[in-house]
Amino acid sequence: MSVYPGSGAIAVFGATSGIARAVTEMLLSRGETVVLVGRSREALEAQARDLEVIAGKGSPPIFTWDVIDFANHRERFGALVAAHALKGLFMAAGVLFPQDECEADPEKARLTFDANLTGPALVMDLFAAHFKAKGAGFISAVSSVAGERGRGKVLTYAAAKAGLTAYLSGLRHRLGGSGVFVQTVKPGFVRTRMTAGMKSPLMAEPERAARDIVSAIEARREIVYTPFFWKHIMMIIRALPAPIFRRMKF
Amino acid sequence: MQRAVMSGWGRHPRVTAGEIQPASLREIPGALAGPYLPRGQGRSYGDAGLPAQDHIAVQSAGLDRFLSFDAERGVIEAESGVTLERILKAALPRGFFLPVTPGTKFVSLGGAIASNVHGKNHHRVGSIEHFVEELEVATPMGTRVCSATENGELFRATVGGYGLTGFITRARLRLIRVESRAVDCLRVRAANLDAMFELFRRHDADYEYSVAWLDTLARGGSLGRGVVMLGNHARNTGSLGGAAEPRAALRVPMPMPAFLLNKKFLTLFNRFFYWAGKRGGPEREDLETFFYPLDRIADWNLLYGRGGFFQYQCVIPDPRGEEGMAACLAFMSERGLGAFLSVLKRCGDDHPMLPFCRRGYTLALDIPNRGEETLKLLDALDEIVIRYAGRVYLTKDARLKPDAFRAMYPEWKDWMAEARRWNPEAKSDSRLAERLELWR
């Protein structure tokens, strides 16, 4: 049974990321069509080969598009819709650098904003207009619990994700009543390359995140925490008085 | 570079070392520029997966993509970091299963090859070496493709070579056909060791899989009592798909206090297990339950507390296999060296240059680490194993001494000569190799 009504493919951005990969597997197993979008053709080809083996539904199409290459967005979008009828967008493009690197190297700080916020927002603008004109379609984007209350350890990343969360909320407001569904995904710790080397008892598997995300798309839940308990954790963290929050080492 | 505290699955020893995780095969040459050790999922028990002093762990976890699947022949090609769990996910719906599987599916393909893993069907088909059609290994002397027929020596030094010839980047594995997810199994109790051997002899031919759990605290006439578990893939039940198992039903949240594993508790646990094995008659189990019972309990190694534990696995070859096992068990029982889960099984021969399995019996014991006392007992156990021409499995080992190793593995010099050809300056090196003085 399909996850979202309508015909057409779901474009998955940042397709080689851990969460997007698990989501793609699940979408394919549910009979959806997926276009893998990312900046490196080689990485996308490797991903498509992998999916062909694991999902057994042939090799999914790939499409190169670098979200930080702002100047080419219109051209890329035109080429994408010319090649594929689309019904959905899953946006998982993003980067995470250690905070000290962001502070030592302004390029990395800028990249953190461009790849997590500006690029994805500009891409979503194009999809939003396209889906609005059709009166159908969905946009689901991976933000982060880190965007809810900035902490020193991931300062720059948290700021970018906070911006993305606000952008998605604004997009949802703008598209209200248009027939387009907008979803904000807020993962906690998920075992992916991004969290390699991190140890936490709260670490979840990407398959778990994918299950939560896909079922939330199906149920049209606008904001989804994965795993669910992050909703409660963040409720507490947001409510902590500043003097206490400041003293917490995490 | 990030530094991290790491250990094997036994959580002893623990070392601090640099670690990197290449995200694709393209990053491999850069990752292997300095002194390193390949590291998969960290599921070997001792120090085989711990980098030597000043070496970094190059983790394969990011190399987790399939490359191809030949559905006609059931041959899967994958990067070395793909786990057996993921292979099962791709293979089972198409009617294929792993030809050989260890007791956990959370190991990497590369790690399984480097440890030349064996399973409950070793007496019938041998270790994973027979099913690796081809592998690619990035050695310090260059990257080579090898197989039983091409660069055969390098192949036989790399399979069961603990990462000491270089970094396995990808491999092709031949799977076996199954008709369902179900396993037809039979549990039979054996009142003592002789009855146990008799059961193995009787069922060797009619069951593909066999393994026995032993009550190592039983003494006297009950020495070696336990439950033999036998299984065959069920035919024609029609269900290959079905719901995927949850990754783990339970999780051990933190290292448990060591006193929980005292002798009283072990005795009770072992008695219960023996008692529970009573229900007779054939049953049908899902293969997840049959092959991977412990995978349902995430981080079960934390049950052994902060000090961790040793897994001691030895093989005693025929014709003295039965006699040797009896001697080991008598020693265990005499010293009150009770183990939680002790596993006995019949095995066949292995053929890599540094082989573990020999036609005979293999015994695996999980023993809590109580420091010096435990080490002394295990040293004494080594002597018994050596007396019966046996050997211990290095994938499980954290404490064997160099002399004992040389006595157990007379082939090690030939293997080392081949490993040196490809890794002349021990650029890929482990704590295991340091401890056993493999390069000397």
Chai-1 contact restraints between the chains, C-beta under 6 A:
chainA,res_idxA,chainB,res_idxB,connection_type,confidence,min_distance_angstrom,max_distance_angstrom,comment,restraint_id
A,A46,B,R65,contact,1.0,0.0,6.0,A-B,restraint_1
A,D50,B,R65,contact,1.0,0.0,6.0,A-B,restraint_2
A,D50,B,F66,contact,1.0,0.0,6.0,A-B,restraint_3
A,V53,B,F66,contact,1.0,0.0,6.0,A-B,restraint_4
A,V53,B,F69,contact,1.0,0.0,6.0,A-B,restraint_5
A,V53,B,A90,contact,1.0,0.0,6.0,A-B,restraint_6
A,I54,B,A90,contact,1.0,0.0,6.0,A-B,restraint_7
A,R193,B,A23,contact,1.0,0.0,6.0,A-B,restraint_8
A,R193,B,G62,contact,1.0,0.0,6.0,A-B,restraint_9
A,A196,B,Q21,contact,1.0,0.0,6.0,A-B,restraint_10
A,G197,B,Q2,contact,1.0,0.0,6.0,A-B,restraint_11
A,G197,B,A4,contact,1.0,0.0,6.0,A-B,restraint_12
A,E205,B,R247,contact,1.0,0.0,6.0,A-B,restraint_13
